[in-house]
Amino acid sequence: MTNFTDMLSKAKEMQNKMKEAQDAIKKIEVEGEAGGNLVKVTLTGDYEIKAIKVSEEAKKESNEIIYDLIIAAYNNAKDKLKKKSSDELSKVTGGLNLPFDFKLPF
């Protein structure tokens, strides 16, 4: 029975660490860019857009190009955020590749 109690204790500890990691990830902010810094998008750890910056040079372009640059900057920020989130989770899980939204069954 000691092994089972030990296992439950370790699982509970892991659950607490995962919660801490998820809270830390939500506080992360990343900036994606496109067009050689013509457009920048800032994302929070829960993938919400915090800011969009369009340079004066980019504003001379057509709307279609600006929209494409915004999308590209968002995708760049999203990729950076995935990497930072993964790095944060690795600290807690010791390198196990668990998804950000992983939940233990208790």
C-alpha positions as CSV (number, residue, x, y, z in Angstrom):
1,M,0.0,0.0,0.0
2,T,2.9,2.3,0.6
3,N,3.8,2.3,-3.1
4,F,0.3,3.4,-4.0
5,T,0.3,6.2,-1.5
6,D,3.7,7.2,-2.7
7,M,2.4,7.2,-6.3
8,L,-0.6,9.3,-5.3
9,S,1.6,11.8,-3.5
10,K,3.9,12.2,-6.5
11,A,0.9,12.5,-8.8
12,K,-0.5,15.3,-6.6
13,E,2.9,17.0,-6.6
14,M,3.0,16.8,-10.4
15,Q,-0.5,18.2,-10.6
16,N,0.6,21.2,-8.5
17,K,3.7,21.8,-10.6
18,M,1.6,21.6,-13.8
19,K,-0.8,24.2,-12.4
20,E,2.1,26.5,-11.6
21,A,3.6,26.0,-15.1
22,Q,0.2,26.8,-16.7
23,D,-0.1,29.9,-14.6
24,A,3.5,30.9,-15.6
25,I,2.7,30.3,-19.3
26,K,-0.3,32.6,-19.1
27,K,2.0,35.4,-18.0
28,I,4.3,35.0,-21.0
29,E,4.3,37.6,-23.7
30,V,5.9,37.2,-27.1
31,E,6.2,39.4,-30.1
32,G,6.0,38.1,-33.7
33,E,7.1,40.1,-36.7
34,A,6.7,40.1,-40.4
35,G,8.0,42.0,-43.4
36,G,11.3,42.9,-41.7
37,N,9.5,44.5,-38.7
38,L,6.9,46.3,-40.8
39,V,4.2,44.6,-38.6
40,K,4.5,43.3,-35.1
41,V,1.9,41.3,-33.1
42,T,2.2,40.8,-29.3
43,L,0.5,37.6,-27.9
44,T,-0.1,36.6,-24.3
45,G,0.4,33.1,-23.0
46,D,-3.2,32.2,-23.7
47,Y,-2.9,33.2,-27.3
48,E,-4.8,36.5,-27.0
49,I,-3.6,39.4,-29.1
50,K,-2.3,42.2,-26.8
51,A,-1.0,44.6,-29.5
52,I,-0.6,45.1,-33.2
53,K,1.9,47.6,-34.5
54,V,1.9,48.6,-38.1
55,S,4.8,50.8,-39.2
56,E,4.3,53.9,-41.2
57,E,6.2,52.3,-44.1
58,A,3.7,49.4,-44.0
59,K,0.8,51.7,-44.0
60,K,1.8,52.8,-47.5
61,E,1.0,49.3,-48.8
62,S,-2.4,48.1,-49.9
63,N,-4.8,46.7,-47.2
64,E,-4.4,43.2,-48.6
65,I,-0.6,43.3,-48.0
66,I,-1.1,44.7,-44.5
67,Y,-3.6,42.0,-43.7
68,D,-1.1,39.3,-44.9
69,L,1.6,40.9,-42.8
70,I,-0.6,40.9,-39.7
71,I,-1.4,37.2,-40.2
72,A,2.3,36.4,-40.8
73,A,3.3,38.3,-37.6
74,Y,0.6,36.5,-35.6
75,N,1.8,33.1,-36.9
76,N,5.4,34.1,-36.0
77,A,4.3,35.0,-32.5
78,K,2.3,31.8,-32.1
79,D,5.3,29.7,-33.0
80,K,7.4,31.6,-30.5
81,L,4.8,31.1,-27.8
82,K,4.5,27.4,-28.5
83,K,8.3,27.1,-28.0
84,K,8.3,29.2,-24.8
85,S,5.3,27.2,-23.4
86,S,7.0,23.9,-24.3
87,D,10.2,25.1,-22.5
88,E,8.2,26.1,-19.4
89,L,6.5,22.7,-19.3
90,S,9.8,20.9,-19.8
91,K,11.1,22.5,-16.6
92,V,8.2,20.9,-14.6
93,T,8.0,17.6,-16.4
94,G,11.7,16.9,-16.7
95,G,11.5,16.7,-20.5
96,L,8.2,14.7,-20.9
97,N,6.3,16.1,-23.9
98,L,3.0,16.7,-22.2
99,P,0.5,19.1,-23.9
100,F,-0.1,22.5,-22.3
101,D,-3.7,21.6,-21.3
102,F,-2.7,18.2,-19.8
103,K,-4.9,17.4,-16.7
104,L,-4.3,14.6,-14.2
105,P,-7.4,12.6,-13.4
106,F,-8.0,14.0,-9.9
